[in-house]
């Protein structure tokens, strides 16, 4: 295997399956830009030759109403004409309540298909049921976020082909550019009409937005909508446009609605998490970010949610309103919207029922999609409009590089989500993390896996103080003036090591099991097989 | 459990269980841990170091771990060996030179800074002694005082291993910040109190909280006991403070004598739950604190007369911020100098409630300025706005400025 070295010193493969890979060259270097634009002009010249330009392959519809409704799963699979090695895609709006991924894969396995590549926008604990299909050879590759047991299986070398991890924006770009070619997109929809128009706003499995499925609906060779909420044409609100949909299948249930919206928006009781959240809110105010009309993104994790609550308290006291928050929407954000502290919510996905309901009823709660929110080849996306993004990490290092994928023991346990997209777009990127978990230090000399370069990371907030990237003297100065507890990372690392001890390094084999792709399609790092 | 198996600790978050098996084979340590690939060797080494301190060469440790720090592993290993009847070999005991007399450079890096008698004790955070994960960050939340609890928070079966754990946490002293460190031992009249003191005095906490104090004799006994232990451990005589805790009718009636019973006393504490039970009161929401009003006023008077801090009980409903705020305001109005807290989230509310008023801060500024000016001219006592100001008054004013000038 030939190798390249990225601009941050990571050694990554030069080629996989005969396809040349470009090493990461900087967050905004975009070394593939020239190639992409020439591909585009080529595509215009020879559209039919480009497999991703699916629209050109569809025959002009004949006169009258197309019949898209299929009679059952077998009817659907007969029409999809999937073969061994096909790439199938799914969205993750149904979260841990999803029934469709396992339903599709087990039915395709029963039909004798093997070597499938699955390209979900994310996987959840419920998808551990994929493991037997991975071990039996039905699934050969995962291109998408891997969570928990699936990621661990990948780390242990159990997935035969090389997997690819992309951010939400990076995945959208790969689909748009024809780099991730999807043979069939299975779009679970809480509400759909027989023509294929679909949304997630109503129906018994309502989940809020359905935007993650949008790029797949536009670019997959075949698109199937699976619904448990069939309504007459035209359904109201077309998150997914029927013009992009080939088939519609009605089923009893697409998911377990109790787990679709987990509803765990209770404020954390962990004193350490509360302390970090409080310091984060103090920093945002002290740094001058919290001013009239500002915007922010904070996830639904314990620290992020608490930071949002504390930030809102400061906004109330100071009489400041935010123009919008980007989510991952939660009840916390919905309450702020209704209180008038937020002008609007731009929402890629609802984390709880309150958010899903708000998205359905409140025009200020705007449904987004990965291209609009995070698209690397957009003319600017929602992330670019953010003044501050509050993100998490499994590790950070002395150069402010961030790992969100693996733990210090080398196990791949998390996807990237929107992390790198938000970090690259926002005016200020804050990473919140405890300085150690159990006895595992979070601040390392070098991150185990490099997901996000320190170039786009400005601030790291821990319970033992705030570290600010030396590239941001403006933030350092304002924080000093406000008397915030600043620390430098080498000192923090030493202090934490005195408490935890120094962990042993995990042992890896040479073989990469997953690529970590930067938003522009370059390879920023690899996850290697663990030597157990 | 077989007579040759001795177990301490449990596999809880940031804790571990250590089982020592007595047998004739050369000593081994087997580790199963959620952080095993990163710290497996360190965990085994921590247990084996303790075995060396105890001169134990045979047998086997089985350690079931979920991210315990080395100090916790060592505490659990020590407890298992002591249950098996081993004791520490004397030369392994740390040097006995009185620390306070040693030059700063010669002190171990983890030596605790002294805690001034007159320091503020607004918020004191109670930490169940047997939950090591709570201790790790306890110093970060801004409490004036941390109280490691060996008494009510610890069940009888865990008293033995918990006092060892707390001793080790205090000895390591890695993360306790600038807090005053106190340990609530069990009552000395009961089965555990004396063993608690024997274990804990060695680790030199700033203070011992003495529960269920009912008479001056209770305090005098503790004072005597601590003096003997201080001498044996090479701790400077009289350096460990006492905080008698009054939580019975008899204790309240004897508050005056209790407050004056020992020069070690720095604070007089009130314990509301036990007090209510003791007097047979059934508290009602409409009259919050009514059952203990007289007792608390007696404690304030006794403590203030003895020039020590009267400190109010905890507020049990951790989620009720408004209730806590009201309770703090009431305590302050009665003359208390601080309150106990059960969760770090309560600390900012208590600190806010016990902060001086703007007028007090301005007056402190005036006092310090006048006192410094007078001192420069060689005068000691002066008067500010008609009130006499001497060194102790000036010192208190400086304390107020140190803590609050920046915040206004």
Interface residues (C-beta under 8 A of the other chain):
Chain A: X269 X271 X272 X274 X275 X408 X409 X410 X437 X438 X439 X440 X463 X464 X483 X498 X499 X500 X501 X503 X504 X506
Chain B: X13 X14 X34 X35 X37 X38 X39 X40 X41 X42 X66 X67 X68 X69 X70 X136 X137 X140 X141 X174 X175 X343 X344 X345 X406
